[in-house]
Amino acid sequence: MSQQIADILISSNAVFTGLSDQPEPAAIAIKGNKIIAVGSEGKVKPYLGENTKIYQFNDQFIMPGFHDFHLHMMDGAVAMNSVNLFSARSEEETLEMIRQFAESRPEDSWVIGLTWDAGYWDTQQLPTRHSLDRILSDRPALMIHAEAHSVWVNTKALEIADITRDTENPAYGIIGKDENGEPNGLLYEKAMDAVIRHAYDFTKEQKRELFTNFLAHAAGLGVTSVHDLFAMESMEILNDHDLFKEFEDKGELTARIHLWPALNGNFENVKQLRDTYQSDKLRVSGLKQFIDGVITARTAYLLEPYADQPETRGEATFPPETIKKWVVDADKEDFSIRFHAIGDGAIRLALDSYEEAQRVNGKRDSRHSIEHIEVIHPDDIHRFKELAVTASMQPDHFAMSERGVYTDRIGTEREKHVFSINTLKKAGANLAFGTDFPVDILNPLLQIYRAVTRIDSSGKTVWHPHERITLAEALKAYTIGSAYGTFREHELGTLEVGKLADIVVLDRDLFAVPLEEIPETKVKMTIMDGEIIFTDPE
């Protein structure tokens, strides 16, 4: 058999293959969309031909492409065109940012903002529609909270969504009211849908532009695979599967997309979707649903009452018996399932549901996951390994919440078991990392930084230092951990012969620089499916 000739050869003194815990000098030969050789310069030399493109990166860092295990693709694309309010430290500063943004985009029918958090404001007081009305009376405004489980809107938005004092709360949703019973401009959980449905009503051409921007953004950050998880019914209007397929057919899909539509007991539609989308770049990987909300809004479902509001412990989004039945039925149809579960009550219900599926259907390699896992009861940690459940986590989330507010909600006893990344890892759970973009920015290096430092929202203090993991563990959680979580460890996640050529080159060796440099690290080159999809213009 004649020697294969590489299309591309890349080499560096710091190649992290994912097969060991340290980078080493190596060269990688790529032909078509696969890796055909990995090893010393001498070992790969026979693969060189006169048309092989050769890239030598010296001390820069080569690793498998980042595999974001949890994000919201089109919602994120909309957010890229919105005003980010995370840095604001008062309501007035927030309003000024919104006003300036609105003035800069007079052609937008809706003014959309995101990641405001009154927990960081000087007063810590929630806003109302009236302050938004002051700066925007004629255009509808939608401001999505940092945790994306509540929104702040103006009167115009409420009018368009037909929300009045007589509108009833939807199941698992709350329309905020003032002391006179009028809507105050705050909508929680499923009550947000009525407004978002109008704000996110884009044309096909607008969606095409949004998706193009998202793919370019991901490529520039070294993200080669993403998992697009069901967010809420109203945002489903953004998810245009035909559009994604159109990009794939034109050869313009520069990230592998794994779709996770809603788990809701209706399997005919999702089985048809799964049959339709099953390529190595675009596939339906399973089903996703919410069991609860978030800690700061007290919508996360806890085993015991909230420390600062003992009359509530949150509630499950659906009755537990409904959730269990859906899981058993979906598992029987060979679907992997992923549950948003933040409170210890929600996490336990998710694990109980997966256990029930094993009892009814028999054990199989199902690779179910739990998303976020913020406040876990220690009794449930060992169950991840026993039930072979992936712990899907976003380490920067613990730095996004104002730590004092978060601790007030749950109290000091439960605070000991917050974001237990290392504990779960040591107990044998498969760790998979992502961003939850646009709840957080898409840059994987920020998640890596938080996982290895545990620096909290103050920027100074370490939140539970025993929960730090090593740099190698964090990188593996963002590559092979995610690949394993979706049955793709045989083709993605490490740099090995025969695997798909999804590779990122960073501008510095992460193992050789101080930890505080990790978030500043830039991508030099991104290769996906053997094609160079991004090079640093510098």
GIURFEN-V247045 format. One record per residue. N is the residue number from 1. PHI is phi in whole degrees, -180 to 180 (NA if undefined). D_LAST is the distance of its C-alpha to the last C-alpha in Angstrom with 2 decimals. Layout:
n=<N | N>
phi=<PHI | PHI>
d_last=<D_LAST | D_LAST>
This chain:
n=<1 | 2 | 3 | 4 | 5 | 6 | 7 | 8 | 9 | 10 | 11 | 12 | 13 | 14 | 15 | 16 | 17 | 18 | 19 | 20 | 21 | 22 | 23 | 24 | 25 | 26 | 27 | 28 | 29 | 30 | 31 | 32 | 33 | 34 | 35 | 36 | 37 | 38 | 39 | 40 | 41 | 42 | 43 | 44 | 45 | 46 | 47 | 48 | 49 | 50 | 51 | 52 | 53 | 54 | 55 | 56 | 57 | 58 | 59 | 60 | 61 | 62 | 63 | 64 | 65 | 66 | 67 | 68 | 69 | 70 | 71 | 72 | 73 | 74 | 75 | 76 | 77 | 78 | 79 | 80 | 81 | 82 | 83 | 84 | 85 | 86 | 87 | 88 | 89 | 90 | 91 | 92 | 93 | 94 | 95 | 96 | 97 | 98 | 99 | 100 | 101 | 102 | 103 | 104 | 105 | 106 | 107 | 108 | 109 | 110 | 111 | 112 | 113 | 114 | 115 | 116 | 117 | 118 | 119 | 120 | 121 | 122 | 123 | 124 | 125 | 126 | 127 | 128 | 129 | 130 | 131 | 132 | 133 | 134 | 135 | 136 | 137 | 138 | 139 | 140 | 141 | 142 | 143 | 144 | 145 | 146 | 147 | 148 | 149 | 150 | 151 | 152 | 153 | 154 | 155 | 156 | 157 | 158 | 159 | 160 | 161 | 162 | 163 | 164 | 165 | 166 | 167 | 168 | 169 | 170 | 171 | 172 | 173 | 174 | 175 | 176 | 177 | 178 | 179 | 180 | 181 | 182 | 183 | 184 | 185 | 186 | 187 | 188 | 189 | 190 | 191 | 192 | 193 | 194 | 195 | 196 | 197 | 198 | 199 | 200 | 201 | 202 | 203 | 204 | 205 | 206 | 207 | 208 | 209 | 210 | 211 | 212 | 213 | 214 | 215 | 216 | 217 | 218 | 219 | 220 | 221 | 222 | 223 | 224 | 225 | 226 | 227 | 228 | 229 | 230 | 231 | 232 | 233 | 234 | 235 | 236 | 237 | 238 | 239 | 240 | 241 | 242 | 243 | 244 | 245 | 246 | 247 | 248 | 249 | 250 | 251 | 252 | 253 | 254 | 255 | 256 | 257 | 258 | 259 | 260 | 261 | 262 | 263 | 264 | 265 | 266 | 267 | 268 | 269 | 270 | 271 | 272 | 273 | 274 | 275 | 276 | 277 | 278 | 279 | 280 | 281 | 282 | 283 | 284 | 285 | 286 | 287 | 288 | 289 | 290 | 291 | 292 | 293 | 294 | 295 | 296 | 297 | 298 | 299 | 300 | 301 | 302 | 303 | 304 | 305 | 306 | 307 | 308 | 309 | 310 | 311 | 312 | 313 | 314 | 315 | 316 | 317 | 318 | 319 | 320 | 321 | 322 | 323 | 324 | 325 | 326 | 327 | 328 | 329 | 330 | 331 | 332 | 333 | 334 | 335 | 336 | 337 | 338 | 339 | 340 | 341 | 342 | 343 | 344 | 345 | 346 | 347 | 348 | 349 | 350 | 351 | 352 | 353 | 354 | 355 | 356 | 357 | 358 | 359 | 360 | 361 | 362 | 363 | 364 | 365 | 366 | 367 | 368 | 369 | 370 | 371 | 372 | 373 | 374 | 375 | 376 | 377 | 378 | 379 | 380 | 381 | 382 | 383 | 384 | 385 | 386 | 387 | 388 | 389 | 390 | 391 | 392 | 393 | 394 | 395 | 396 | 397 | 398 | 399 | 400 | 401 | 402 | 403 | 404 | 405 | 406 | 407 | 408 | 409 | 410 | 411 | 412 | 413 | 414 | 415 | 416 | 417 | 418 | 419 | 420 | 421 | 422 | 423 | 424 | 425 | 426 | 427 | 428 | 429 | 430 | 431 | 432 | 433 | 434 | 435 | 436 | 437 | 438 | 439 | 440 | 441 | 442 | 443 | 444 | 445 | 446 | 447 | 448 | 449 | 450 | 451 | 452 | 453 | 454 | 455 | 456 | 457 | 458 | 459 | 460 | 461 | 462 | 463 | 464 | 465 | 466 | 467 | 468 | 469 | 470 | 471 | 472 | 473 | 474 | 475 | 476 | 477 | 478 | 479 | 480 | 481 | 482 | 483 | 484 | 485 | 486 | 487 | 488 | 489 | 490 | 491 | 492 | 493 | 494 | 495 | 496 | 497 | 498 | 499 | 500 | 501 | 502 | 503 | 504 | 505 | 506 | 507 | 508 | 509 | 510 | 511 | 512 | 513 | 514 | 515 | 516 | 517 | 518 | 519 | 520 | 521 | 522 | 523 | 524 | 525 | 526 | 527 | 528 | 529 | 530 | 531 | 532 | 533 | 534 | 535 | 536 | 537 | 538>
phi=<NA | -76 | -64 | -70 | -107 | -73 | -80 | -135 | -129 | -122 | -146 | -163 | -79 | -135 | -112 | -99 | -77 | 91 | -91 | -135 | -101 | -135 | -74 | -146 | -66 | -165 | -124 | -128 | -102 | -124 | -131 | 61 | -106 | -124 | -83 | -108 | -160 | -137 | 164 | -67 | -56 | -63 | -67 | -93 | -55 | -61 | -88 | -80 | -129 | -68 | -102 | -68 | -84 | -113 | -126 | -109 | -106 | 51 | -97 | -77 | -106 | -109 | -152 | -61 | -57 | -68 | -121 | -77 | -83 | -157 | -154 | -130 | -63 | -74 | -61 | -64 | -64 | -64 | -61 | -64 | -102 | -117 | -94 | -91 | -106 | -62 | -81 | -66 | -118 | -158 | -65 | -63 | -63 | -62 | -62 | -65 | -64 | -66 | -61 | -63 | -63 | -61 | -67 | -79 | -128 | -65 | -83 | -73 | -73 | -116 | -101 | -116 | -133 | -152 | 55 | -80 | -151 | -65 | -61 | -97 | -80 | -59 | -92 | 58 | -92 | -69 | -83 | -132 | -63 | -65 | -70 | -67 | -60 | -59 | -101 | -143 | -97 | -101 | -117 | -68 | -125 | -129 | -116 | -90 | -63 | -55 | -96 | 63 | -114 | -155 | -135 | -121 | -129 | -95 | -61 | -59 | -64 | -63 | -64 | -62 | -83 | 61 | -101 | -127 | -63 | -92 | -70 | -82 | -61 | -72 | -60 | 53 | -162 | -134 | -94 | -63 | -127 | -89 | -66 | -94 | 86 | -89 | -58 | -96 | 98 | -110 | -126 | -116 | 50 | -68 | -69 | -70 | -55 | -59 | -82 | -60 | -56 | -80 | -66 | -102 | -88 | -99 | -77 | -58 | -66 | -63 | -64 | -61 | -67 | -59 | -67 | -59 | -64 | -62 | -61 | -66 | -63 | -62 | -61 | -68 | -106 | 76 | -90 | -108 | -137 | -137 | -118 | -95 | -99 | -48 | -108 | -162 | -53 | -65 | -83 | -64 | -65 | -78 | -81 | -105 | -61 | -62 | -66 | -60 | -66 | -60 | -63 | -63 | -64 | -87 | 74 | -108 | -87 | -102 | -143 | -77 | -113 | -112 | -97 | -129 | -69 | -73 | -87 | -146 | 89 | -102 | -102 | -62 | -65 | -73 | -67 | -65 | -61 | -63 | -68 | -76 | -112 | -145 | -88 | -79 | -113 | -145 | -149 | -87 | -99 | 164 | -129 | -136 | -152 | -98 | -100 | -152 | -111 | -134 | -64 | -65 | -89 | 59 | -103 | -69 | -95 | -107 | -73 | -123 | -60 | -64 | -65 | -102 | -156 | -63 | -80 | -133 | -129 | 73 | -149 | -75 | -65 | -135 | -59 | -52 | -68 | -66 | -58 | -64 | -64 | -58 | -65 | -59 | -68 | -69 | -61 | -64 | -89 | 68 | -90 | -79 | -126 | -133 | -117 | -69 | -145 | -105 | -84 | -64 | -68 | -69 | -62 | -64 | -63 | -62 | -64 | -60 | -66 | -67 | -66 | -62 | -62 | -65 | -66 | -80 | -97 | 86 | -72 | -147 | -82 | -96 | 53 | -69 | -134 | -121 | -98 | 87 | 49 | -85 | -118 | -111 | -79 | -55 | -65 | -97 | -62 | -67 | -71 | -60 | -69 | -60 | -98 | 54 | -101 | -75 | -92 | -97 | -130 | -128 | -57 | -71 | -59 | -71 | -93 | -84 | -82 | -68 | -62 | -62 | -62 | -59 | -68 | -56 | -65 | -100 | 83 | -72 | -68 | -71 | -61 | -68 | -120 | -105 | 50 | -81 | -64 | -69 | -60 | -64 | -61 | -65 | -81 | 97 | -73 | -76 | -94 | -133 | -105 | -159 | -117 | 67 | -45 | -94 | -59 | -128 | -71 | -80 | -67 | -64 | -69 | -70 | -66 | -60 | -58 | -64 | -64 | -92 | -110 | 60 | -67 | -89 | -66 | -74 | 82 | -122 | -97 | -92 | -92 | 57 | -59 | -68 | -94 | -67 | -120 | -78 | -60 | -62 | -64 | -66 | -64 | -67 | -63 | -92 | -132 | -70 | -62 | -70 | -61 | -63 | -61 | -128 | 63 | -122 | -66 | -79 | -130 | -137 | 100 | -140 | -98 | -139 | -59 | 95 | -84 | -66 | -84 | -113 | -141 | -126 | -114 | -102 | -79 | -151 | -77 | -59 | -81 | -112 | -114 | -60 | -57 | -67 | -83 | -57 | -67 | -85 | -63 | -114 | -87 | -91 | -154 | -125 | -116 | -132 | 59 | 80 | -108 | -77 | -105 | -155 | -133 | -62 | -66 | -65>
d_last=<41.42 | 38.71 | 35.48 | 32.65 | 29.62 | 26.20 | 23.74 | 20.82 | 20.86 | 18.50 | 19.42 | 18.84 | 21.14 | 20.92 | 21.90 | 23.73 | 25.97 | 27.96 | 31.14 | 31.34 | 30.32 | 27.95 | 24.90 | 25.75 | 24.35 | 24.37 | 23.19 | 23.39 | 24.61 | 24.32 | 26.61 | 26.84 | 26.20 | 27.56 | 26.89 | 29.34 | 28.91 | 27.65 | 28.50 | 28.17 | 26.52 | 30.13 | 31.08 | 28.40 | 28.73 | 31.54 | 29.25 | 27.09 | 27.87 | 26.83 | 24.69 | 23.04 | 19.25 | 18.40 | 15.42 | 15.99 | 14.27 | 16.52 | 17.08 | 14.68 | 16.79 | 18.02 | 20.51 | 22.28 | 20.71 | 21.67 | 24.98 | 25.74 | 29.53 | 30.30 | 28.78 | 29.83 | 27.52 | 28.76 | 29.90 | 26.37 | 25.10 | 27.67 | 26.61 | 23.03 | 24.90 | 27.17 | 27.43 | 26.75 | 29.59 | 29.14 | 28.51 | 31.70 | 34.54 | 37.39 | 38.69 | 38.43 | 34.74 | 34.21 | 36.20 | 34.31 | 30.96 | 32.71 | 34.26 | 31.07 | 29.37 | 32.50 | 32.57 | 29.00 | 29.99 | 33.45 | 33.35 | 33.12 | 36.64 | 35.96 | 34.08 | 32.52 | 31.26 | 30.81 | 30.93 | 33.45 | 35.65 | 38.76 | 39.03 | 36.38 | 38.12 | 40.42 | 43.52 | 42.51 | 44.54 | 43.68 | 43.12 | 45.19 | 44.91 | 46.48 | 43.52 | 41.26 | 44.05 | 43.89 | 40.39 | 40.55 | 44.04 | 43.42 | 40.42 | 40.40 | 38.06 | 37.07 | 35.49 | 34.90 | 35.57 | 33.04 | 35.00 | 35.45 | 39.21 | 40.27 | 39.38 | 40.29 | 41.26 | 43.04 | 46.48 | 45.15 | 43.38 | 46.63 | 48.59 | 46.40 | 46.68 | 50.43 | 50.53 | 53.63 | 55.95 | 57.81 | 54.86 | 55.44 | 52.83 | 51.47 | 51.97 | 49.49 | 48.31 | 49.33 | 49.42 | 49.37 | 52.44 | 53.58 | 57.07 | 58.53 | 57.24 | 54.61 | 51.07 | 48.93 | 45.53 | 44.57 | 44.59 | 44.35 | 43.57 | 45.13 | 46.17 | 42.53 | 42.79 | 44.91 | 42.25 | 39.13 | 40.84 | 40.86 | 37.45 | 35.69 | 37.60 | 34.79 | 35.23 | 33.99 | 31.41 | 30.14 | 29.98 | 28.04 | 25.39 | 25.42 | 25.08 | 22.19 | 20.29 | 21.34 | 20.20 | 16.65 | 16.62 | 18.12 | 15.76 | 12.71 | 14.92 | 16.08 | 19.48 | 21.24 | 24.82 | 26.42 | 30.01 | 31.06 | 34.16 | 36.96 | 36.71 | 39.67 | 41.83 | 40.54 | 36.90 | 38.04 | 38.07 | 34.27 | 34.35 | 34.76 | 35.14 | 35.66 | 32.29 | 30.56 | 32.64 | 31.68 | 27.97 | 29.02 | 31.25 | 28.56 | 26.15 | 23.83 | 24.47 | 21.30 | 22.97 | 26.45 | 28.65 | 31.80 | 34.15 | 36.74 | 39.21 | 42.04 | 44.82 | 47.83 | 50.69 | 50.11 | 49.08 | 49.85 | 46.76 | 44.32 | 45.99 | 45.48 | 41.78 | 41.43 | 43.16 | 40.95 | 37.55 | 37.40 | 34.51 | 31.89 | 29.32 | 31.64 | 34.69 | 37.11 | 37.17 | 39.89 | 41.11 | 40.26 | 42.31 | 42.67 | 45.45 | 44.77 | 42.60 | 41.06 | 42.51 | 41.80 | 43.56 | 46.28 | 45.89 | 44.99 | 48.12 | 49.59 | 52.55 | 53.99 | 53.86 | 51.07 | 51.74 | 51.47 | 53.20 | 55.83 | 57.14 | 54.11 | 52.18 | 50.18 | 51.07 | 49.87 | 48.46 | 51.15 | 54.43 | 53.92 | 56.29 | 54.26 | 51.03 | 52.84 | 54.36 | 51.04 | 49.53 | 52.53 | 52.51 | 48.75 | 48.87 | 51.78 | 49.66 | 47.04 | 44.43 | 42.14 | 42.35 | 40.11 | 41.51 | 39.91 | 42.08 | 41.37 | 44.87 | 47.07 | 49.54 | 46.97 | 45.60 | 49.18 | 50.03 | 47.04 | 48.11 | 51.74 | 50.83 | 49.04 | 52.02 | 54.38 | 52.55 | 53.01 | 56.67 | 57.39 | 55.27 | 55.21 | 52.22 | 49.36 | 45.70 | 44.60 | 41.48 | 42.00 | 39.68 | 40.02 | 37.19 | 36.41 | 39.50 | 39.42 | 43.04 | 44.80 | 48.39 | 48.51 | 51.17 | 48.65 | 45.96 | 47.70 | 48.12 | 44.48 | 45.10 | 48.66 | 47.68 | 44.38 | 42.44 | 38.65 | 37.56 | 34.64 | 33.07 | 30.22 | 30.10 | 28.40 | 31.44 | 33.55 | 31.25 | 31.27 | 35.04 | 36.63 | 38.31 | 41.56 | 42.15 | 41.43 | 43.88 | 46.52 | 46.57 | 47.19 | 48.93 | 48.50 | 50.03 | 47.66 | 44.73 | 45.05 | 43.91 | 40.73 | 37.65 | 39.31 | 36.36 | 37.46 | 41.13 | 40.50 | 38.42 | 41.17 | 43.77 | 42.21 | 40.39 | 37.45 | 34.51 | 31.89 | 29.10 | 27.47 | 26.52 | 29.15 | 26.40 | 26.97 | 29.39 | 26.38 | 22.62 | 21.24 | 19.01 | 20.90 | 19.82 | 21.98 | 24.94 | 24.43 | 24.41 | 27.63 | 29.32 | 28.98 | 29.70 | 31.96 | 30.98 | 32.80 | 32.34 | 33.23 | 30.14 | 32.59 | 35.16 | 35.02 | 36.82 | 38.95 | 37.29 | 39.30 | 37.26 | 33.99 | 32.85 | 30.88 | 27.18 | 28.21 | 30.59 | 28.04 | 25.54 | 28.53 | 29.68 | 26.37 | 26.59 | 30.01 | 31.91 | 30.74 | 31.28 | 34.76 | 35.47 | 35.33 | 36.95 | 33.80 | 33.65 | 34.76 | 31.64 | 28.86 | 27.85 | 27.69 | 26.21 | 29.43 | 30.82 | 31.93 | 29.72 | 27.35 | 23.82 | 22.01 | 19.39 | 16.39 | 14.08 | 13.22 | 11.17 | 14.63 | 18.21 | 20.00 | 23.27 | 22.34 | 21.03 | 23.26 | 23.91 | 22.68 | 19.08 | 19.31 | 18.66 | 15.51 | 14.01 | 10.96 | 10.87 | 8.81 | 11.20 | 14.41 | 17.39 | 20.49 | 23.71 | 22.20 | 19.67 | 15.89 | 15.49 | 11.90 | 8.65 | 5.50 | 3.82 | 0.00>
